[in-house]
Amino acid sequence: QVQLVESGGGLVQPGGSLRLSCAASGTIFDINVMGWYRQTPGKQRELVAEITSGGSTNYADSVKGRFTISRDNAKNTVFLQMNSLNPEDTAVYYCKAGIRARFTGRYVQYWGQGTQVTVSS
């Protein structure tokens, strides 16, 4: 079985920074795309940023220039450095990863449990 565990959320003042981490564990052969999504009450979950195993990245327009996604393939971990945070960034942030359990298997999408980020003075 595979598990994604997020950490690093919390309360921060506007203009501040936070760094989220998400570590995958379990039966893992490899991971293709890892990403961060966020969701607020009454809204659909939206993509924040994603990164391929080769390091190619994609960001939502609302976070470009403020957030940076990175990953450590050896540790099956993805990070999200969030700078210049504003109240509109307040949400539950979820990690997602496409994981293959064996070479001949298919990639399965897994989600973390979510971590709350609150930006408020």
Solvent accessible surface area in square Angstrom, and as a share of the most:
residue,aa,sasa,rsa
1,Q,176,0.78
2,V,17,0.10
3,Q,115,0.51
4,L,8,0.04
5,V,72,0.42
6,E,9,0.04
7,S,61,0.39
8,G,36,0.34
9,G,30,0.29
10,G,29,0.28
11,L,129,0.64
12,V,21,0.12
13,Q,122,0.54
14,P,62,0.39
15,G,57,0.54
16,G,21,0.20
17,S,57,0.37
18,L,35,0.17
19,R,128,0.47
20,L,0,0.00
21,S,28,0.18
22,C,0,0.00
23,A,44,0.34
24,A,8,0.07
25,S,57,0.37
26,G,55,0.53
27,T,79,0.46
28,I,38,0.19
29,F,104,0.43
30,D,44,0.23
31,I,11,0.06
32,N,44,0.23
33,V,56,0.32
34,M,1,0.00
35,G,3,0.03
36,W,0,0.00
37,Y,38,0.14
38,R,20,0.07
39,Q,58,0.26
40,T,41,0.24
41,P,135,0.85
42,G,91,0.87
43,K,142,0.60
44,Q,164,0.73
45,R,88,0.32
46,E,85,0.38
47,L,50,0.25
48,V,1,0.00
49,A,0,0.00
50,E,48,0.22
51,I,10,0.05
52,T,51,0.30
53,S,59,0.38
54,G,77,0.74
55,G,40,0.38
56,S,73,0.47
57,T,67,0.39
58,N,70,0.36
59,Y,46,0.18
60,A,27,0.21
61,D,117,0.61
62,S,68,0.44
63,V,0,0.00
64,K,117,0.50
65,G,86,0.82
66,R,47,0.17
67,F,6,0.02
68,T,76,0.44
69,I,6,0.03
70,S,48,0.31
71,R,39,0.14
72,D,46,0.24
73,N,82,0.42
74,A,99,0.77
75,K,143,0.61
76,N,43,0.22
77,T,14,0.08
78,V,0,0.00
79,F,36,0.15
80,L,0,0.00
81,Q,58,0.26
82,M,0,0.00
83,N,60,0.31
84,S,62,0.40
85,L,2,0.01
86,N,46,0.24
87,P,69,0.44
88,E,137,0.61
89,D,2,0.01
90,T,42,0.24
91,A,4,0.03
92,V,43,0.25
93,Y,0,0.00
94,Y,36,0.14
95,C,0,0.00
96,K,46,0.19
97,A,0,0.00
98,G,0,0.00
99,I,3,0.02
100,R,43,0.16
101,A,50,0.38
102,R,152,0.56
103,F,137,0.57
104,T,114,0.66
105,G,20,0.19
106,R,182,0.66
107,Y,73,0.28
108,V,52,0.30
109,Q,93,0.42
110,Y,56,0.21
111,W,104,0.37
112,G,9,0.09
113,Q,117,0.52
114,G,13,0.13
115,T,20,0.11
116,Q,87,0.38
117,V,0,0.00
118,T,42,0.25
119,V,4,0.02
120,S,54,0.35
121,S,126,0.81
